[in-house]
Amino acid sequence: MTWWFGNHRDREASRRAITQKYYEEFAQACFTNLGMAASYEDRRRWAIACNTLYLMGSATVFEHVERLRAFAEKADIQGYERELAATIWAMRSELGIRSPTEEPPHRLALWAAPVPES
């Protein structure tokens, strides 16, 4: 019985580590894919990250990813940032990272103001 519980914990930890790796790749791909400004390689990376995510993610994460795709196609930066924050919040929840609130406390910003040349 002890062997079963120990083995179960190891499998669960391994699954969580793999899921976290996929989530990290997805988050990185999100920052390069928005509308027609994205290159072919950026869109390909985004598609692969989404498809891989469908293997490991929960239904809640799927719903957020679909909404995120819609905002990316419309090139709606504000909607994309808002939905990206909600998607990452859902991923954190699935990984067991506790948060003080159910909703993201702030919006992610993908773009920064350019630094003036001196």
VEXRO-236468 format. One record per residue: x, y, z of N, C-alpha, C in turn; residue number from 1. Coordinates in Angstrom, 3 decimals, always signed. Atoms other than C-alpha are relative to their C-alpha. Layout:
N
neast,nnorth,nup,caeast,canorth,caup,ceast,cnorth,cup,resi
X,Y,Z,X,Y,Z,X,Y,Z,NUM
...
This chain:
118
neast,nnorth,nup,caeast,canorth,caup,ceast,cnorth,cup,resi
+0.819,-1.190,+0.000,+0.000,+0.000,+0.000,+0.870,+1.265,+0.000,1
-0.903,-1.150,-0.050,+2.832,+2.399,+0.831,+0.633,+0.233,-1.368,2
-0.585,-0.129,+1.322,+4.429,+1.674,-2.545,-0.975,+0.681,-0.957,3
+0.988,-0.569,+0.901,+1.190,+2.575,-4.342,-0.137,+1.505,+0.218,4
+0.138,-1.430,-0.281,+0.827,+5.933,-2.565,+1.252,+0.771,-0.396,5
-1.250,-0.651,+0.403,+4.493,+6.779,-3.116,+0.104,+0.120,-1.504,6
-0.033,-0.003,+1.453,+4.285,+5.841,-6.775,-1.025,+0.988,-0.565,7
+1.039,-0.935,+0.433,+1.063,+7.839,-7.156,+0.492,+1.442,+0.140,8
-0.530,-1.353,-0.198,+2.720,+10.962,-5.699,+1.059,+0.318,-1.041,9
-1.039,-0.227,+1.006,+5.684,+10.549,-8.058,-0.606,+0.248,-1.378,10
+0.662,-0.200,+1.300,+3.410,+10.208,-11.112,-0.687,+1.356,-0.062,11
+0.692,-1.295,-0.046,+1.386,+13.244,-10.043,+1.003,+1.148,-0.112,12
-1.034,-1.043,+0.072,+4.542,+15.339,-9.540,+0.582,+0.074,-1.410,13
-0.522,+0.034,+1.366,+5.838,+14.240,-12.950,-0.991,+0.637,-0.972,14
+1.032,-0.585,+0.864,+2.538,+15.149,-14.642,-0.058,+1.511,+0.180,15
+0.044,-1.431,-0.276,+2.528,+18.550,-12.939,+1.202,+0.714,-0.614,16
-1.200,-0.601,+0.581,+6.116,+19.246,-14.073,-0.114,+0.100,-1.517,17
+0.181,-0.029,+1.457,+5.302,+18.326,-17.688,-1.030,+1.054,-0.386,18
+1.034,-0.993,+0.281,+2.140,+20.440,-17.608,+0.562,+1.403,+0.145,19
-0.595,-1.316,-0.200,+4.096,+23.389,-16.245,+0.909,+0.366,-1.167,20
-0.871,-0.254,+1.152,+6.622,+23.043,-19.084,-0.833,+0.419,-1.217,21
+0.876,-0.366,+1.120,+3.798,+23.136,-21.654,-0.612,+1.377,+0.204,22
+0.565,-1.310,-0.292,+2.232,+26.134,-19.941,+1.024,+1.111,-0.215,23
-1.048,-1.005,+0.217,+5.544,+27.998,-20.008,+0.201,+0.257,-1.491,24
-0.159,-0.159,+1.447,+5.948,+27.361,-23.738,-1.197,+0.760,-0.587,25
+1.190,-0.688,+0.476,+2.365,+28.488,-24.336,+0.065,+1.493,+0.338,26
-0.079,-1.410,-0.420,+2.881,+31.701,-22.341,+1.027,+0.751,-0.839,27
-1.001,-0.655,+0.832,+6.041,+32.490,-24.303,-0.511,+0.210,-1.423,28
+0.548,-0.127,+1.352,+4.265,+31.855,-27.607,-1.069,+1.094,-0.065,29
+1.051,-1.028,-0.024,+1.431,+34.194,-26.550,+0.553,+1.389,-0.248,30
-0.563,-1.335,+0.115,+3.758,+37.170,-26.485,+0.509,+0.316,-1.400,31
-0.474,-0.246,+1.361,+4.755,+36.756,-30.126,-1.121,-0.075,-1.028,32
+1.075,+0.230,+0.960,+1.346,+36.096,-31.687,-1.137,+0.981,+0.232,33
+1.136,-0.903,-0.081,-1.055,+38.937,-32.249,-0.273,+0.571,-1.379,34
+0.430,-0.529,+1.282,-2.857,+39.604,-35.502,+0.968,-0.293,-1.129,35
-0.818,+0.213,+1.183,-1.051,+39.962,-38.794,+1.453,+0.408,+0.219,36
-1.379,-0.402,-0.273,+2.100,+41.407,-37.161,+0.882,-1.214,+0.277,37
-0.758,+1.204,-0.314,+3.139,+37.871,-36.227,+0.548,-0.634,-1.277,38
-0.606,+0.670,+1.150,+5.516,+36.091,-38.578,-0.567,-1.419,-0.117,39
+0.444,+1.379,+0.199,+4.847,+32.639,-39.986,+0.513,-0.885,+1.127,40
-0.574,+0.818,-1.070,+7.199,+31.099,-37.411,-0.692,+0.267,+1.335,41
+0.711,-0.341,-1.241,+5.449,+32.970,-34.577,-1.367,-0.669,+0.032,42
+1.321,+0.627,+0.055,+2.028,+31.735,-35.718,+0.105,-1.523,+0.107,43
-0.225,+1.450,-0.086,+3.393,+28.193,-36.109,+0.309,-0.406,+1.442,44
-0.326,+0.288,-1.402,+4.874,+28.265,-32.600,-1.258,+0.079,+0.858,45
+1.259,-0.169,-0.725,+1.524,+29.517,-31.264,-0.916,-1.200,-0.216,46
+0.869,+1.141,+0.319,-0.377,+26.734,-33.050,+0.491,-1.280,+0.679,47
-0.556,+1.194,-0.653,+1.968,+24.031,-31.759,-0.217,+0.073,+1.501,48
+0.208,-0.152,-1.447,+1.759,+25.428,-28.216,-1.462,-0.248,+0.368,49
+1.431,+0.228,-0.262,-2.072,+25.455,-28.386,-0.336,-1.483,-0.114,50
+0.295,+1.417,+0.195,-2.227,+21.918,-29.748,+0.584,-0.852,+1.112,51
-0.621,+0.734,-1.095,+0.186,+20.639,-27.116,-0.763,+0.238,+1.296,52
+0.750,-0.343,-1.201,-1.787,+22.444,-24.432,-1.298,-0.796,+0.091,53
+1.234,+0.774,+0.000,-4.927,+20.585,-25.488,+0.213,-1.416,+0.537,54
-0.290,+1.321,-0.550,-3.197,+17.366,-24.424,-0.011,-0.012,+1.528,55
-0.228,-0.003,-1.440,-2.574,+18.462,-20.845,-0.936,+0.928,+0.772,56
+0.773,-1.008,-0.710,-4.881,+21.362,-20.012,-1.390,-0.459,+0.397,57
+1.366,+0.284,-0.449,-8.239,+21.384,-18.281,-1.006,+0.691,-0.920,58
+1.060,-0.624,+0.805,-11.570,+22.392,-19.800,-0.026,+1.508,+0.216,59
-0.020,-1.441,-0.289,-11.294,+25.786,-18.090,+1.086,+0.687,-0.813,60
-1.098,-0.576,+0.778,-7.944,+26.442,-19.744,-0.361,+0.007,-1.479,61
+0.431,+0.044,+1.410,-9.376,+25.337,-23.133,-0.899,+1.184,-0.337,62
+0.927,-1.109,+0.247,-12.171,+27.914,-22.851,+0.748,+1.319,-0.103,63
-0.786,-1.235,+0.040,-9.686,+30.678,-22.096,+0.847,+0.077,-1.264,64
-0.839,+0.013,+1.206,-7.423,+29.631,-24.977,-0.838,+0.335,-1.231,65
+0.867,-0.311,+1.139,-10.335,+29.752,-27.422,-0.342,+1.486,-0.050,66
+0.268,-1.444,-0.031,-11.234,+33.268,-26.283,+1.247,+0.791,-0.367,67
-1.269,-0.660,+0.311,-7.568,+34.245,-26.502,+0.258,-0.026,-1.503,68
-0.167,+0.107,+1.456,-7.447,+32.983,-30.098,-0.872,+1.023,-0.727,69
+0.905,-0.955,+0.643,-10.439,+35.137,-30.997,+0.553,+1.422,+0.092,70
-0.577,-1.340,-0.154,-8.784,+38.265,-29.584,+1.252,+0.153,-0.861,71
-1.214,-0.068,+0.826,-5.529,+37.428,-31.407,-0.358,+0.206,-1.468,72
+0.415,-0.145,+1.396,-7.344,+37.092,-34.735,-0.511,+1.407,-0.298,73
+0.523,-1.357,+0.184,-9.049,+40.463,-34.236,+1.057,+1.060,+0.267,74
-1.078,-0.915,-0.385,-5.750,+42.036,-33.064,-0.492,+1.009,+1.041,75
+0.524,-0.826,-1.088,-7.616,+43.411,-30.035,+0.962,-0.114,+1.188,76
-1.058,+0.086,-1.006,-4.694,+44.177,-27.717,-0.560,+0.002,+1.417,77
+0.547,-0.068,-1.362,-6.755,+45.134,-24.645,-0.720,-1.299,+0.369,78
+0.698,+1.254,-0.257,-8.987,+42.067,-24.929,+0.970,-1.161,+0.138,79
-1.014,+1.047,-0.039,-5.973,+39.870,-25.590,+0.722,+0.007,+1.348,80
-0.694,-0.100,-1.286,-4.160,+41.169,-22.489,-0.889,-0.456,+1.145,81
+0.950,+0.381,-1.062,-7.248,+40.753,-20.310,-0.214,-1.516,+0.018,82
+0.234,+1.445,+0.075,-7.879,+37.205,-21.543,+1.274,-0.787,+0.293,83
-1.259,+0.660,-0.324,-4.188,+36.297,-21.295,+0.192,-0.074,+1.512,84
-0.088,+0.011,-1.465,-4.243,+37.290,-17.611,-0.928,-1.067,+0.576,85
+0.957,+1.001,-0.481,-7.355,+35.135,-17.081,+0.486,-1.419,-0.319,86
-0.518,+1.321,+0.382,-5.736,+32.211,-18.948,+1.126,-0.426,+0.927,87
-1.122,+0.323,-0.889,-2.562,+32.356,-16.889,-0.500,-0.243,+1.415,88
+0.595,+0.210,-1.322,-4.673,+32.643,-13.732,-0.605,-1.409,+0.098,89
+0.581,+1.348,+0.024,-6.522,+29.445,-14.721,+1.098,-1.057,+0.016,90
-1.124,+0.929,-0.002,-3.208,+27.712,-15.400,+0.610,-0.115,+1.393,91
-0.529,+0.011,-1.372,-1.908,+28.724,-11.968,-0.901,-0.824,+0.906,92
+0.958,+0.737,-0.822,-5.053,+27.341,-10.392,+0.129,-1.505,-0.249,93
-0.110,+1.420,+0.336,-4.690,+24.042,-12.246,+1.291,-0.612,+0.531,94
-1.275,+0.495,-0.518,-1.055,+23.728,-11.156,+0.029,-0.046,+1.527,95
+0.072,+0.041,-1.455,-2.148,+24.157,-7.549,+0.675,+1.173,+0.677,96
-0.600,-1.200,-0.586,-0.625,+27.601,-7.039,-1.131,+0.830,+0.580,97
+1.097,-0.712,-0.664,-2.862,+29.278,-4.510,+0.091,+1.494,-0.232,98
+0.095,-1.429,+0.230,-4.016,+32.802,-5.137,-1.004,+0.585,+0.979,99
+0.927,-0.596,-0.966,-5.723,+35.223,-2.766,-1.379,+0.323,-0.576,100
+1.282,-0.311,+0.635,-8.487,+35.992,-5.283,-0.250,-0.982,-1.131,101
+0.333,+0.887,+1.120,-10.324,+34.046,-7.947,+0.266,+0.659,-1.348,102
-0.236,-0.735,+1.248,-9.864,+36.749,-10.575,+1.400,+0.606,+0.026,103
-1.318,-0.641,+0.028,-6.520,+38.154,-11.738,-0.092,+1.427,+0.539,104
+0.078,-1.332,-0.594,-5.769,+41.294,-9.732,+0.381,+1.116,-0.957,105
-0.411,-1.021,+0.952,-4.283,+43.115,-12.719,+0.074,-0.606,-1.393,106
-0.070,+0.404,+1.399,-4.063,+42.983,-16.461,+1.462,-0.099,-0.419,107
-1.350,+0.094,+0.532,-0.922,+41.823,-18.218,+0.177,+1.017,-1.107,108
-0.308,-0.939,+1.074,+0.726,+44.349,-20.484,+1.044,-0.620,-0.908,109
-0.911,+0.619,+0.952,+2.349,+42.970,-23.607,+0.945,+1.013,-0.634,110
-0.794,-1.016,+0.683,+3.673,+46.248,-24.948,+0.418,+1.071,+0.989,111
-0.499,-1.090,-0.828,+5.799,+48.886,-23.281,+0.235,+1.201,-0.908,112
-0.267,-1.212,+0.773,+6.261,+52.469,-24.358,+1.449,-0.007,-0.454,113
-1.383,-0.021,+0.468,+9.359,+52.964,-26.487,+0.852,+0.938,+0.844,114
-0.924,-0.836,-0.754,+12.390,+54.390,-24.724,+0.492,+1.086,-0.934,115
-0.464,-1.079,+0.892,+13.250,+57.813,-26.117,+1.522,-0.074,-0.200,116
-1.440,+0.017,+0.289,+16.618,+57.983,-27.828,+0.636,+1.245,+0.583,117
-0.669,-1.159,-0.600,+19.119,+60.221,-26.111,+0.965,+0.657,-0.945,118
